[in-house]
Amino acid sequence: MSELPISIDKDLCTGCGICVGACPFGSIEMVGDYPEIKDDCRLCNACVEACPEGAITIKETEGEADLSEYRGVMVYAEQRKGVVHPVAYELLGKGRELADQLGEPLFAVLIGSDVKAGAEELAVRSADKVYTYEDPALEDFRDDPYSALMADLVREVKPSLFLIGATSIGRSLGPKLAAVLATGLTADCTGLEIDPETRLLLQTRPAYGGNIMATIICPNSRPQMATVRYKMMKEADVDQDRKGEIVKKPVDMEALPDRVKIIDYQPSPEQVNIVDAEIVVSGGKGLGEPSGFAVIEELAQALGGAVGASRPTVDEGWKEYRHQVGLSGRTVRPKLYMACGISGAVQHLAGMKTSDVIIAINKDREAPIFSVSTLGAVGDLYEVIPILAEKVRKHKGDA
Ligand SMILES: Cc1cc2nc3c(=O)[nH]c(=O)nc-3n(C[C@H](O)[C@H](O)[C@H](O)COP(=O)(O)OP(=O)(O)OC[C@H]3O[C@@H](n4cnc5c(N)ncnc54)[C@H](O)[C@@H]3O)c2cc1C
């Protein structure tokens, strides 16, 4: 279905089959005397390098695309079991802003089994057009069919920008789609802007282990693709008066590559999800020792929240990585973030400063965390937290 920019010159090919063995993805097979490249090729270049006759070439499209043909911002609306992931609404929020700046339309694409309700929601969350692909066989995400459908849509609609959430699904889908479209992708962006002079997308992300923020552009190919961290952008609001059009696209499953079969889902037994929690209580080096997390857990439990941690406590093995908040950990945006014994280094703030309410407990009144806090308590956390937890429990009991 998809036409990849890779080809085999049959005049040069001797049918030796070396490329078949060289392909790490099993995407080349012998058909008769000659090899054939399948649609799921990742354009990794292994076969090009392996071919002794130089018969395989990947067409460089950089610089060739007529960039003026590309207009609009397209957002991939990830869904799980029919429910649109909130990162899609965040992408629409940012996408609307970028599209308005460019004076171009905003599109969303939704693929799944039962997508009607999701499409309606996207249409009232500022998408001008929502493209849907619906089929029972598309219920669960798989790289092959999803990226093939999206590649075809991009070739048809020609958006200038393409945004994907940097979730586990987005991190798998984004690079595959970018390779198929022979364009660039900036992964894990924390900021997106339009350069008013060049109209290019300025894609900002931490680089060199978070020591610098790099701004990346994609001047010669389209679309300009980025995956964007969840909880970094503000969700698009619902506006019933401004409803976008829903365009149902045909699906022919037979024509789509599809190598993976989902047999079963086993949810992780680990229930910690600091990213989605409405309340996060985090502990830092000020706890002094690993057992100090007991007071953090006590307060989190009283408030019904999740436990977060600063990086040094994770590095020291006091808490697992999944609890880490910050530049090299998770980004959170809860209604309430409590920083206990955390100094407020920029790398920590990068992961929590957009929380609605921030309360800091620190015995150093000069600690930088107080500069971003809504409320602060200067004191020893081992004195403050038990009193606070008791008050919360009492309040809940009273209620
Ligand atoms: C590339 C890079 C990426 C990084 N990524 C991250 C990241 O993702 N997340 C992250 O958190 N950091 C990250 N860091 C580390 C960051 O720079 C800081 O070192 C770290 O955030 C400090 O953690 P902390 O606040 O727990 O410890 P400290 O800076 O040591 O602060 C401890 C605080 O506790 C207070 N305190 C001490 N005892 C008590 C007490 N009994 N009661 C109350 N307060 C007390 C102290 O006054 C102090 O303010 C990164 C650094 C780099 C270079």
The ligand as an ORCA input file, in Angstrom:
! r2SCAN-3c Opt
* xyz 0 1
  C      21.382     16.512     33.335
  C      20.709     16.545     34.665
  C      19.421     16.058     34.779
  C      18.781     16.086     36.022
  N      17.499     15.616     36.145
  C      16.875     15.709     37.315
  C      15.523     15.274     37.471
  O      14.900     14.742     36.552
  N      14.944     15.413     38.685
  C      15.587     15.962     39.772
  O      14.989     16.060     40.861
  N      16.861     16.375     39.646
  C      17.518     16.233     38.466
  N      18.813     16.619     38.388
  C      19.554     16.942     39.636
  C      19.336     18.367     40.118
  O      20.276     19.216     39.531
  C      19.469     18.447     41.643
  O      20.727     17.947     42.002
  C      18.399     17.669     42.390
  O      17.122     18.036     41.945
  C      18.507     17.964     43.890
  O      17.668     17.087     44.582
  P      17.116     17.427     46.017
  O      16.398     18.726     45.950
  O      16.393     16.243     46.500
  O      18.446     17.534     46.885
  P      19.211     18.778     47.460
  O      19.510     19.757     46.398
  O      20.339     18.225     48.236
  O      18.181     19.477     48.426
  C      17.763     18.967     49.647
  C      16.883     20.018     50.286
  O      16.304     19.487     51.448
  C      16.313     20.492     52.457
  N      16.290     19.796     53.751
  C      17.288     19.087     54.355
  N      16.845     18.512     55.474
  C      15.549     18.873     55.618
  C      14.551     18.608     56.586
  N      14.789     17.796     57.632
  N      13.322     19.163     56.431
  C      13.062     19.979     55.377
  N      13.968     20.253     54.411
  C      15.202     19.708     54.536
  C      17.556     21.304     52.216
  O      17.425     22.613     52.741
  C      17.622     21.290     50.693
  O      16.954     22.416     50.134
  C      19.459     16.615     37.154
  C      20.753     17.104     37.007
  C      21.371     17.074     35.779
  C      22.766     17.615     35.652
*
